[in-house]
C-alpha cells in the first residue's frame, strides 16, 4: 500500500493539470500492461516527448506492472485471449509436471505452440486497454483529492 500512496503523492505534486496528469498515467498503464513488454519504457518516454505529456506520470503508469505481477498477468491475459478468440488450430497445451520440466521434449513441444502468441497478444492488448480506461478516472479522482488535502 505504501508504494501506491507514494505513487499517487508523486502524481498529485506534478505541475500539470489533473486531467493531463491522469491521462499520462493512463497511457503509461496501457504501455505497462500491453503486449510490447520490454519496449514499454521506450514507448512511454517517446510518447511523453512527442505529445508533451508529463514524464513522471507516464513512467509511474508504465512501471505499475511490477515484476511479481508480470507472470500471473500475462498468463491471465493469454487465458482471456483464448476465451475471446478460441484456441488457435493446431495448438495443444503440453502436460506440465515437475518431471516434465527437465525433459527436452517438453520444451520442444512448448516452442511448437508459437500460435499461442496470437491470443496472448490480443488478451494483453484487451486487458491493458480496460486497465487504462479504469486508470484515468481513478487517477483523476486521487490527484484531485490529494491536491485538495495539500491546499
C-alpha positions in Angstrom: 0.0 0.0 0.0 2.9 2.3 0.7 4.0 2.1 -2.9 0.6 3.2 -4.2 0.5 6.0 -1.7 3.9 7.3 -2.8 3.0 7.0 -6.4 -0.2 9.0 -6.0 1.5 11.5 -3.8 4.1 12.0 -6.6 1.3 12.3 -9.2 -0.5 14.9 -7.1 2.6 17.1 -7.0 3.0 17.2 -10.8 2.7 20.8 -12.1 0.4 19.8 -15.0 -3.4 19.9 -14.8 -5.1 16.9 -13.1 -6.7 15.8 -16.4 -3.4 15.7 -18.3 -1.6 14.0 -15.5 -4.3 11.3 -15.2 -4.2 10.9 -19.0 -0.4 10.5 -19.0 -0.7 7.9 -16.1 -3.4 6.0 -18.1 -1.3 5.9 -21.2 1.6 4.6 -19.1 -0.7 1.9 -17.6 -1.6 0.9 -21.2 2.0 0.6 -22.2 3.0 -1.1 -18.9 0.5 -3.9 -19.3 0.5 -4.0 -23.1 1.8 -6.8 -25.3 5.1 -5.0 -26.1 6.8 -5.8 -22.8 10.4 -4.8 -22.9 9.7 -1.8 -25.1 7.2 -0.2 -22.8 9.6 2.3 -21.2 11.0 3.5 -24.5 7.4 3.8 -26.0 6.3 5.7 -22.9 9.1 8.2 -22.9 8.8 8.7 -26.7 5.0 9.3 -26.3 5.7 11.8 -23.5 8.1 13.7 -25.6 6.0 13.7 -28.8 2.8 14.7 -27.1 4.4 16.8 -24.3 2.9 14.6 -21.5 4.3 14.6 -18.0 7.2 12.1 -17.9 6.8 11.3 -14.2 3.1 10.4 -14.6 3.6 8.3 -17.7 6.5 6.4 -16.2 4.6 5.8 -13.0 1.8 4.2 -15.0 4.3 2.2 -17.1 6.1 0.9 -14.1 2.9 -0.1 -12.3 3.3 -3.6 -13.9 5.6 -4.8 -11.1 7.9 -7.8 -11.5 5.8 -10.1 -9.3 2.7 -9.3 -11.3 4.2 -10.0 -14.8 3.9 -13.8 -15.0 0.4 -14.0 -13.5 -0.9 -11.1 -15.6 0.4 -12.4 -18.9 -0.9 -15.9 -18.1 -4.3 -14.4 -17.3 -4.1 -12.3 -20.5 -3.4 -15.4 -22.6 -6.4 -17.1 -21.0 -8.6 -14.1 -21.8 -7.3 -14.1 -25.4 -8.1 -17.8 -25.7 -11.5 -17.2 -24.2 -12.3 -14.4 -26.6 -10.6 -15.8 -29.7 -10.6 -19.5 -29.1 -7.6 -21.8 -29.1 -5.7 -21.5 -32.4 -5.9 -24.5 -34.6 -3.1 -26.9 -34.2 -2.3 -25.9 -30.6 -2.4 -28.4 -27.8 -1.2 -27.4 -24.4 1.5 -29.7 -23.1 1.3 -31.5 -19.8 3.1 -29.7 -17.1 4.6 -31.7 -14.2 7.8 -31.4 -12.2 9.3 -34.3 -14.1 8.3 -32.9 -17.4 10.2 -29.6 -16.9 13.6 -31.3 -17.2 12.8 -33.2 -20.4 13.8 -31.7 -23.7 10.6 -33.0 -25.4 8.5 -30.7 -23.1 10.4 -27.6 -24.2 10.3 -28.5 -27.8 6.5 -29.1 -27.7 6.2 -25.8 -25.9 8.1 -24.0 -28.6 5.9 -25.6 -31.2 3.0 -23.8 -29.7 4.0 -20.4 -31.1 0.5 -19.8 -32.3 -0.4 -19.1 -28.6 1.2 -15.7 -29.2 -2.0 -14.5 -31.0 -4.3 -14.9 -28.0 -1.6 -13.8 -25.7 -1.0 -10.5 -27.6 -4.8 -9.9 -28.1 -5.5 -10.7 -24.4 -2.9 -8.3 -23.1 -3.9 -5.6 -25.5 -7.5 -6.0 -24.4 -6.7 -6.0 -20.7 -4.3 -3.1 -21.0 -7.0 -1.1 -22.7 -9.5 -1.9 -20.0 -7.0 -1.1 -17.3 -6.0 2.2 -18.9 -9.7 3.1 -19.1 -10.1 2.4 -15.4 -6.8 4.1 -14.5 -7.8 7.5 -15.9 -10.8 8.2 -13.7 -9.1 6.6 -10.7 -6.0 8.7 -11.1 -8.0 11.8 -11.7 -10.1 11.3 -8.6 -7.0 10.6 -6.4 -5.0 13.5 -7.9 -7.8 15.9 -7.2 -8.3 14.6 -3.7 -4.6 14.8 -2.8 -4.4 18.3 -4.2 -7.3 19.4 -2.0 -5.6 17.9 1.0 -2.4 19.8 0.2 -4.0 23.2 -0.2 
